[in-house]
Amino acid sequence: MSTTQNILSWVVILAVASLSACKMNYSFTGASIPPEAKTLNIKYFPNRAGLVEPTLSQTFTEALKDKFINETSLILTNQGGDLIIEGAITGYSTQPVAIQGNDQAAMNRLTISVQVKYTNTVDDKMSFESSFSRYSDYSSSQNLSAVQEGLIQEISQWLVEDIFNKAVVNW
């Protein structure tokens, strides 16, 4: 075996050994979850906002569950869990933005805020408590009740993405 082949063989062996020694599982979604973590418990997010939209809690909680089920290998459980996500919807409001010359709003903004507690029982350093808030603007010529469902879906997806990234992507 030549010196070049010998060096190449050692490089390949070291690369394989390095990769097999890694302590994280990586997925194509960018999630890095400790291999010891097998289960996930996502608790129902009650709506504690001053203004309560009846379907928001269910919509948000299910979107969060769907994201983790579809993009990780974790198994959803109702008790315990290696990773636990809980919290509440703390804000749901609409307000005018983009005021025109005649003191009327050209756009309105729907804002949703959530408080999240993420517990990683495998690696406590990764646990956090944090608030997340997102909004979407809609034309003031539209009635909120006409666009509300679509806005809730859109904002919920953004909030879920933010929570997912902070919990398991760690960028």
C-alpha positions as CSV (number, residue, x, y, z in Angstrom):
1,M,0.0,0.0,0.0
2,S,1.4,3.4,-1.0
3,T,1.8,6.2,1.5
4,T,-1.0,8.2,-0.1
5,Q,-3.4,5.2,0.2
6,N,-2.3,4.7,3.8
7,I,-3.0,8.3,4.7
8,L,-6.3,8.2,2.9
9,S,-7.3,5.0,4.8
10,W,-6.5,6.7,8.1
11,V,-8.5,9.8,7.2
12,V,-11.5,7.7,6.4
13,I,-11.2,5.6,9.6
14,L,-10.9,8.8,11.7
15,A,-13.9,10.4,9.9
16,V,-16.1,7.3,10.5
17,A,-14.9,7.1,14.1
18,S,-15.7,10.8,14.6
19,L,-19.1,10.6,13.2
20,S,-20.0,7.5,15.2
21,A,-18.9,9.2,18.4
22,C,-21.4,12.1,17.9
23,K,-24.0,12.3,20.6
24,M,-26.8,14.0,18.6
25,N,-29.2,12.7,16.1
26,Y,-29.6,15.0,13.1
27,S,-32.4,15.1,10.7
28,F,-33.0,16.8,7.3
29,T,-35.2,19.4,9.2
30,G,-32.2,20.6,11.1
31,A,-33.3,19.1,14.4
32,S,-30.6,17.9,16.8
33,I,-32.1,15.7,19.5
34,P,-30.1,13.7,21.9
35,P,-30.4,10.0,21.0
36,E,-31.5,9.3,24.6
37,A,-34.6,11.4,24.0
38,K,-37.4,9.1,22.7
39,T,-40.6,10.6,23.9
40,L,-42.3,14.0,23.7
41,N,-45.2,15.4,25.8
42,I,-46.9,18.5,24.4
43,K,-49.5,19.7,26.8
44,Y,-52.6,21.7,25.9
45,F,-52.0,25.4,25.6
46,P,-55.0,27.2,27.3
47,N,-56.0,30.6,26.1
48,R,-55.4,33.1,28.9
49,A,-55.4,36.2,26.6
50,G,-57.7,39.0,27.4
51,L,-59.6,38.4,24.2
52,V,-60.4,34.7,23.7
53,E,-60.9,33.1,20.3
54,P,-62.5,29.7,21.0
55,T,-60.6,27.6,18.5
56,L,-57.2,29.1,19.0
57,S,-56.0,26.8,21.8
58,Q,-56.8,23.6,19.9
59,T,-55.5,24.9,16.6
60,F,-52.2,26.0,18.1
61,T,-51.7,22.9,20.2
62,E,-52.4,20.6,17.3
63,A,-50.0,22.5,15.0
64,L,-47.3,22.2,17.6
65,K,-47.8,18.4,17.9
66,D,-47.9,18.0,14.1
67,K,-44.6,19.8,13.7
68,F,-42.7,17.6,16.2
69,I,-44.4,14.4,15.0
70,N,-43.7,15.1,11.3
71,E,-40.1,16.4,11.7
72,T,-38.6,14.3,14.5
73,S,-38.6,10.6,15.4
74,L,-40.0,11.4,18.9
75,I,-43.0,9.5,20.1
76,L,-45.8,11.6,21.5
77,T,-46.9,10.7,25.0
78,N,-49.6,12.0,27.4
79,Q,-47.6,11.4,30.6
80,G,-44.0,12.2,31.4
81,G,-41.7,12.5,28.4
82,D,-38.1,13.1,27.7
83,L,-39.0,16.5,26.2
84,I,-41.9,18.4,27.6
85,I,-43.5,21.5,26.1
86,E,-46.2,23.4,28.0
87,G,-47.5,26.9,28.2
88,A,-50.3,29.2,27.5
89,I,-51.6,31.7,24.9
90,T,-51.1,35.0,26.6
91,G,-52.1,37.5,24.0
92,Y,-54.6,37.8,21.2
93,S,-55.2,41.3,19.9
94,T,-56.0,43.3,16.9
95,Q,-55.0,46.9,16.3
96,P,-54.8,49.4,13.5
97,V,-51.5,50.0,11.7
98,A,-50.6,52.1,8.6
99,I,-52.8,55.1,9.4
100,Q,-53.8,57.1,6.3
101,G,-54.1,60.8,6.0
102,N,-57.8,60.8,7.0
103,D,-56.9,59.2,10.4
104,Q,-58.2,55.8,9.3
105,A,-56.2,52.6,9.3
106,A,-55.3,51.2,5.9
107,M,-54.2,47.9,7.7
108,N,-55.0,46.1,10.9
109,R,-52.7,43.7,12.7
110,L,-53.6,40.5,14.5
111,T,-51.0,39.6,17.1
112,I,-50.8,36.3,19.0
113,S,-48.4,35.7,21.9
114,V,-47.6,32.5,23.7
115,Q,-45.5,31.7,26.8
116,V,-43.6,28.4,26.5
117,K,-41.8,26.2,29.1
118,Y,-39.6,23.6,27.4
119,T,-38.1,20.9,29.6
120,N,-35.4,18.7,28.3
121,T,-35.0,15.9,30.9
122,V,-32.1,14.4,29.0
123,D,-30.0,17.7,28.9
124,D,-31.3,20.3,31.4
125,K,-29.1,23.0,29.9
126,M,-31.3,22.9,26.8
127,S,-34.5,23.7,28.8
128,F,-36.0,27.2,28.6
129,E,-38.9,29.4,29.4
130,S,-39.7,32.0,26.8
131,S,-42.3,34.2,25.2
132,F,-43.0,34.2,21.5
133,S,-45.1,36.6,19.5
134,R,-46.1,36.9,15.9
135,Y,-48.5,39.0,13.9
136,S,-50.1,39.3,10.5
137,D,-51.6,42.3,8.8
138,Y,-54.8,42.4,7.0
139,S,-56.7,45.2,5.1
140,S,-58.9,47.4,7.2
141,S,-61.6,46.9,4.4
142,Q,-61.8,43.3,5.6
143,N,-63.8,42.2,8.6
144,L,-61.7,40.3,11.1
145,S,-64.2,37.5,11.3
146,A,-63.8,36.9,7.6
147,V,-60.0,36.5,7.7
148,Q,-59.5,35.4,11.3
149,E,-59.2,31.6,10.6
150,G,-56.6,32.0,7.9
151,L,-54.6,34.5,10.0
152,I,-54.7,32.2,13.0
153,Q,-53.4,29.3,10.9
154,E,-50.6,31.5,9.5
155,I,-49.5,33.0,12.8
156,S,-49.7,29.6,14.6
157,Q,-47.4,28.1,12.0
158,W,-44.8,30.9,12.5
159,L,-45.0,30.5,16.3
160,V,-44.6,26.7,16.0
161,E,-41.6,27.2,13.8
162,D,-40.0,29.6,16.3
163,I,-40.6,27.2,19.2
164,F,-39.4,24.2,17.2
165,N,-36.2,26.0,16.3
166,K,-35.4,27.1,19.8
167,A,-36.2,23.7,21.3
168,V,-34.4,21.3,18.9
169,V,-32.7,23.2,16.1
170,N,-30.4,25.3,18.3
171,W,-29.2,27.6,15.6
